[in-house]
């Protein structure tokens, strides 16, 4: 892990080098943070989707990968998750064939989240998704 950014109680951020271990490390810190916030119920799906987006960043970009979590404001809120990388090109959903070994990550994000999207950054882009907090 390159660094941990102290963003207060409602936000947690990490930066990882563009190395294969980044996926494992991102999963671990995300799961730990959700546990600290009492959001264990979102752990499995959040970790799965973060894994997909960090893997995409590793596959297509070079440079540091950022992961950011924003805690829901209330019991009916949504967890916001962002993964950033230095490549400015937005990701493209594609239709994977039955035998393809990759190409389903963004479809998984789209189908599993309440909302998702991308936005350009000062240096690169951010892919984000929201997960509803079960009531």
C-alpha positions as CSV (number, residue, x, y, z in Angstrom):
1,X,0.0,0.0,0.0
2,X,1.4,3.4,-0.9
3,X,-0.6,5.3,1.6
4,X,-3.6,5.7,3.8
5,X,-5.4,9.0,3.8
6,X,-7.1,10.1,7.0
7,X,-10.4,11.5,5.6
8,X,-12.4,11.6,8.9
9,X,-15.0,9.2,10.2
10,X,-17.2,9.2,7.1
11,X,-14.6,8.5,4.5
12,X,-11.6,6.2,4.0
13,X,-9.1,6.3,1.2
14,X,-6.1,4.2,0.2
15,X,-3.6,4.3,-2.6
16,X,-2.0,1.2,-4.0
17,X,0.9,0.6,-6.5
18,X,-0.1,-0.8,-9.8
19,X,1.1,-4.3,-8.8
20,X,-0.8,-7.6,-8.6
21,X,-0.9,-7.6,-4.8
22,X,-3.0,-4.4,-5.0
23,X,-6.2,-6.5,-5.5
24,X,-5.6,-8.6,-2.4
25,X,-4.6,-5.5,-0.3
26,X,-7.6,-3.5,-1.5
27,X,-10.0,-6.4,-0.6
28,X,-8.4,-6.6,2.9
29,X,-8.6,-2.9,3.8
30,X,-12.2,-2.5,2.4
31,X,-13.4,-5.5,4.4
32,X,-11.7,-4.2,7.5
33,X,-13.2,-0.7,7.1
34,X,-16.7,-2.0,6.5
35,X,-16.4,-4.1,9.7
36,X,-15.3,-1.0,11.6
37,X,-18.3,0.9,10.3
38,X,-20.7,-1.9,11.2
39,X,-21.4,-2.6,7.5
40,X,-20.3,-6.3,7.4
41,X,-23.5,-7.1,5.5
42,X,-22.1,-5.3,2.5
43,X,-18.6,-6.9,2.8
44,X,-18.8,-9.7,0.2
45,X,-20.4,-7.7,-2.6
46,X,-18.2,-4.6,-2.0
47,X,-15.0,-6.7,-2.0
48,X,-16.1,-8.5,-5.1
49,X,-16.8,-5.3,-7.0
50,X,-13.7,-3.5,-5.7
51,X,-11.7,-6.6,-6.9
52,X,-13.1,-6.2,-10.4
53,X,-12.4,-2.5,-10.7
54,X,-8.9,-2.7,-9.2
55,X,-8.2,-5.6,-11.6
56,X,-9.4,-3.5,-14.5
57,X,-7.1,-0.7,-13.4
58,X,-4.2,-3.0,-13.2
59,X,-4.9,-4.5,-16.6
60,X,-5.3,-1.2,-18.5
61,X,-3.5,1.6,-16.6
62,X,-0.1,2.2,-15.0
63,X,0.5,4.2,-11.9
64,X,-1.2,4.3,-8.5
65,X,-4.7,3.0,-7.9
66,X,-7.0,4.8,-5.5
67,X,-9.8,3.2,-3.5
68,X,-12.2,5.4,-1.5
69,X,-15.2,4.5,0.6
70,X,-17.8,7.0,1.8
71,X,-20.1,5.9,4.6
72,X,-23.8,6.2,4.2
73,X,-25.2,9.4,5.8
74,X,-28.2,7.5,7.4
75,X,-29.8,4.1,7.7
76,X,-31.5,4.4,4.3
77,X,-28.4,5.8,2.5
78,X,-25.9,4.2,0.2
79,X,-22.3,3.2,0.5
80,X,-20.3,5.0,-2.2
81,X,-17.2,3.2,-3.5
82,X,-14.7,4.8,-5.9
83,X,-11.7,3.3,-7.7
84,X,-9.4,5.7,-9.5
85,X,-6.5,5.3,-11.9
86,X,-4.3,7.5,-14.1
87,X,-5.8,6.4,-17.4
88,X,-8.2,9.0,-18.7
89,X,-10.1,6.7,-21.0
90,X,-13.5,5.6,-19.5
91,X,-14.1,1.8,-19.2
92,X,-16.3,0.2,-21.7
93,X,-18.9,-2.5,-21.0
94,X,-18.6,-5.3,-23.4
95,X,-20.6,-8.4,-24.1
96,X,-18.4,-11.4,-23.2
97,X,-18.9,-14.7,-25.1
98,X,-19.8,-17.7,-23.0
99,X,-16.2,-19.0,-23.3
100,X,-14.5,-15.7,-22.6
101,X,-12.4,-15.7,-19.4
102,X,-12.7,-11.9,-18.9
103,X,-14.9,-9.0,-19.9
104,X,-17.7,-9.3,-17.3
105,X,-16.4,-7.0,-14.6
106,X,-18.4,-3.9,-15.5
107,X,-21.5,-6.0,-16.2
108,X,-21.2,-7.3,-12.6
109,X,-20.8,-3.8,-11.2
110,X,-23.9,-2.6,-13.2
111,X,-26.0,-5.5,-12.2
112,X,-25.0,-5.6,-8.5
113,X,-25.0,-1.9,-7.6
114,X,-27.8,0.7,-7.1
115,X,-26.0,3.0,-9.4
116,X,-22.6,3.3,-11.1
117,X,-20.6,5.5,-13.4
118,X,-17.4,7.2,-14.3
119,X,-16.0,10.7,-14.1
120,X,-12.8,12.3,-15.3
121,X,-10.3,13.4,-12.8
122,X,-7.4,15.9,-12.8
123,X,-5.1,13.0,-13.8
124,X,-7.1,10.0,-14.9
125,X,-10.6,8.8,-14.1
126,X,-12.7,7.4,-11.3
127,X,-15.2,4.5,-11.6
128,X,-17.8,4.6,-8.8
129,X,-20.7,2.6,-7.6
130,X,-23.3,2.8,-4.8
131,X,-24.6,0.0,-2.7
132,X,-27.9,0.3,-0.8
133,X,-27.6,-0.4,2.9
134,X,-30.2,-3.0,3.8
135,X,-32.7,-1.8,6.4
